[in-house]
Amino acid sequence: GLLVRNAASFVLNLVVTLFATFFLLRDSSQIMRVIRHLLPMEESSREATLNRTSQLISVGVVSAGVVAIVQGFLGGVIFAILGIDAAIFWGVVMGICCLLPFGAWLIWLPAAIVLAAEGSIGRAITLAVLGFGVVSMADNFLRPILLSERVHMNGLVIFISLLGGISTFGMLGVVLGPVLVATAQGLLTGYVDSREAAR
């Protein structure tokens, strides 16, 4: 029951996000025109703020891709070490699941359950421990590092944005949380700069 509810909630969030992304891309020029009109800044400061915010969002998306690739690679290596068939294929699938983001656990957890059911208890425990401690936890280490270096945000702030994003948006918050915080930072910095320049 709980698994079905969680799966249904995730699918709903994913569908809403895809629809929102579609309309944002389709109406981006109109949206940007409204934003330019609403921002209480001079033109030079406003454009600098919008450019900075665009860069921050791009960094968030690129970081999500890098983390997904690393998690898929780690998952594939662990599968290969444990002698699980089609390790490369499952590594790619794990990377895709992390990018969507479902999470790599969607692959390694059922694999561990299958190993346990087949009597390979040691391999099952090893896969579960490495899956959680290495593959899934890689996100918590890599994403704050990548974002803090590129967007000059404090690592603790990024970690909190990850937790807040997950609690608000579910697994999609892994991407949306840092992006929203980075965007807010860009807008706030631009506004402060414009106010200081106006003095």
C-alpha positions as CSV (number, residue, x, y, z in Angstrom):
1,G,0.0,0.0,0.0
2,L,2.7,2.5,1.0
3,L,4.9,1.5,-2.0
4,V,1.9,2.0,-4.4
5,R,1.1,5.4,-2.8
6,N,4.7,6.5,-3.1
7,A,4.9,5.3,-6.7
8,A,1.7,7.1,-7.6
9,S,2.9,10.3,-5.9
10,F,6.1,10.2,-7.8
11,V,4.5,9.6,-11.1
12,L,2.1,12.5,-10.5
13,N,5.0,14.8,-9.5
14,L,6.9,13.8,-12.6
15,V,3.9,14.4,-14.9
16,V,3.3,17.8,-13.4
17,T,7.0,18.7,-13.7
18,L,7.0,17.6,-17.4
19,F,3.9,19.6,-18.1
20,A,5.3,22.7,-16.3
21,T,8.6,22.3,-18.2
22,F,6.7,22.1,-21.5
23,F,4.8,25.3,-20.9
24,L,7.8,27.1,-19.5
25,L,9.8,26.3,-22.7
26,R,6.9,27.2,-25.0
27,D,6.0,30.5,-23.3
28,S,9.6,31.4,-22.2
29,S,9.7,34.7,-24.2
30,Q,6.4,35.9,-22.8
31,I,7.5,34.9,-19.2
32,M,10.8,36.7,-19.6
33,R,9.0,39.8,-20.8
34,V,6.8,39.8,-17.7
35,I,9.8,39.2,-15.4
36,R,11.8,42.0,-17.0
37,H,8.8,44.3,-16.4
38,L,8.3,43.3,-12.8
39,L,12.0,43.4,-11.6
40,P,12.5,46.8,-9.9
41,M,16.0,47.4,-11.3
42,E,17.7,49.4,-14.0
43,E,18.1,47.7,-17.3
44,S,21.8,46.8,-16.9
45,S,21.4,45.4,-13.4
46,R,18.2,43.5,-14.5
47,E,20.0,41.8,-17.4
48,A,23.0,41.0,-15.3
49,T,20.7,39.4,-12.7
50,L,18.8,37.4,-15.3
51,N,22.0,36.2,-16.9
52,R,23.4,35.1,-13.5
53,T,20.2,33.3,-12.7
54,S,20.3,31.5,-16.0
55,Q,23.8,30.4,-15.3
56,L,22.9,29.1,-11.9
57,I,20.0,27.0,-13.3
58,S,22.3,25.6,-16.0
59,V,24.9,24.6,-13.3
60,G,22.1,22.9,-11.3
61,V,21.0,20.9,-14.3
62,V,24.6,20.0,-15.4
63,S,25.4,18.9,-11.8
64,A,22.4,16.6,-11.8
65,G,23.7,15.0,-15.0
66,V,27.2,14.5,-13.6
67,V,25.9,13.0,-10.4
68,A,23.7,10.6,-12.4
69,I,26.6,9.5,-14.5
70,V,28.8,8.9,-11.4
71,Q,26.1,6.9,-9.6
72,G,25.4,4.8,-12.7
73,F,29.1,4.1,-13.1
74,L,29.5,3.1,-9.4
75,G,26.4,0.9,-9.5
76,G,27.7,-0.8,-12.6
77,V,31.1,-1.5,-11.0
78,I,29.5,-2.9,-7.9
79,F,27.2,-5.2,-10.0
80,A,30.3,-6.4,-11.9
81,I,32.3,-7.0,-8.8
82,L,29.4,-9.1,-7.3
83,G,29.1,-11.1,-10.6
84,I,25.6,-9.8,-11.5
85,D,24.8,-10.3,-15.2
86,A,24.6,-7.3,-17.6
87,A,26.4,-5.0,-15.1
88,I,27.0,-2.3,-17.8
89,F,23.3,-2.3,-18.8
90,W,22.1,-2.0,-15.2
91,G,24.7,0.7,-14.5
92,V,23.2,2.7,-17.4
93,V,19.7,2.1,-16.1
94,M,20.7,3.3,-12.6
95,G,22.2,6.5,-14.1
96,I,18.9,7.1,-16.0
97,C,16.9,6.5,-12.8
98,C,19.1,9.0,-10.9
99,L,18.6,11.6,-13.7
100,L,14.8,11.4,-13.9
101,P,15.2,11.1,-10.8
102,F,13.9,7.8,-9.4
103,G,17.1,7.0,-7.5
104,A,19.5,4.1,-8.0
105,W,17.8,2.2,-5.2
106,L,15.1,1.3,-7.7
107,I,17.6,-1.1,-9.3
108,W,20.0,-2.2,-6.6
109,L,17.4,-2.9,-3.9
110,P,15.3,-5.4,-6.0
111,A,18.6,-7.0,-7.1
112,A,19.6,-7.4,-3.5
113,I,16.2,-9.0,-2.7
114,V,16.6,-11.4,-5.7
115,L,20.1,-12.4,-4.5
116,A,18.7,-13.0,-1.0
117,A,15.8,-15.1,-2.4
118,E,18.3,-17.2,-4.3
119,G,20.3,-17.9,-1.1
120,S,23.2,-15.6,-1.8
121,I,22.8,-13.8,1.5
122,G,26.4,-12.5,1.7
123,R,26.2,-10.9,-1.8
124,A,22.7,-9.5,-1.1
125,I,23.9,-7.8,2.1
126,T,27.1,-6.5,0.3
127,L,25.0,-5.1,-2.5
128,A,22.5,-3.4,-0.1
129,V,25.3,-1.9,2.0
130,L,27.3,-0.7,-1.0
131,G,24.1,0.4,-2.8
132,F,23.1,2.6,0.1
133,G,26.5,3.6,1.4
134,V,28.2,4.3,-1.9
135,V,25.8,4.6,-4.9
136,S,22.9,6.4,-3.2
137,M,25.0,8.5,-0.8
138,A,27.3,9.7,-3.6
139,D,24.6,12.2,-4.4
140,N,24.8,13.8,-0.9
141,F,28.6,14.3,-1.3
142,L,28.9,15.1,-5.0
143,R,26.1,17.5,-5.6
144,P,27.0,20.0,-2.8
145,I,30.6,20.0,-3.9
146,L,29.7,20.6,-7.6
147,L,27.2,23.3,-6.9
148,S,29.3,25.1,-4.2
149,E,32.3,25.3,-6.6
150,R,30.3,26.6,-9.5
151,V,27.7,28.8,-7.9
152,H,29.8,29.9,-4.9
153,M,27.2,28.7,-2.4
154,N,28.0,27.4,1.0
155,G,28.0,23.6,1.1
156,L,25.7,23.5,4.2
157,V,23.2,25.8,2.4
158,I,23.2,23.4,-0.6
159,F,22.8,20.4,1.7
160,I,19.8,22.0,3.4
161,S,18.3,22.9,0.0
162,L,18.5,19.3,-0.9
163,L,16.7,18.2,2.2
164,G,14.1,21.0,1.8
165,G,13.6,20.1,-1.8
166,I,13.1,16.5,-1.1
167,S,10.6,17.2,1.7
168,T,8.6,19.6,-0.5
169,F,8.8,18.0,-4.0
170,G,9.8,14.4,-3.2
171,M,12.6,12.9,-5.2
172,L,12.3,15.7,-7.8
173,G,13.5,18.1,-5.0
174,V,17.0,16.6,-5.4
175,V,17.2,18.8,-8.5
176,L,14.6,21.5,-7.8
177,G,15.7,22.4,-4.3
178,P,19.3,23.6,-5.2
179,V,18.0,25.2,-8.4
180,L,15.4,27.2,-6.6
181,V,17.8,28.3,-3.9
182,A,20.5,29.2,-6.5
183,T,17.9,31.2,-8.4
184,A,16.7,33.0,-5.3
185,Q,20.4,33.8,-4.5
186,G,20.9,35.2,-8.0
187,L,17.8,37.4,-7.9
188,L,18.7,38.7,-4.4
189,T,22.3,39.4,-5.3
190,G,21.2,41.3,-8.4
191,Y,18.7,43.3,-6.5
192,V,21.2,44.3,-3.7
193,D,23.8,45.2,-6.4
194,S,21.2,47.4,-8.2
195,R,20.2,49.2,-5.0
196,E,23.8,49.9,-4.1
197,A,24.6,51.2,-7.6
198,A,21.6,53.5,-7.3
199,R,22.9,55.2,-4.2
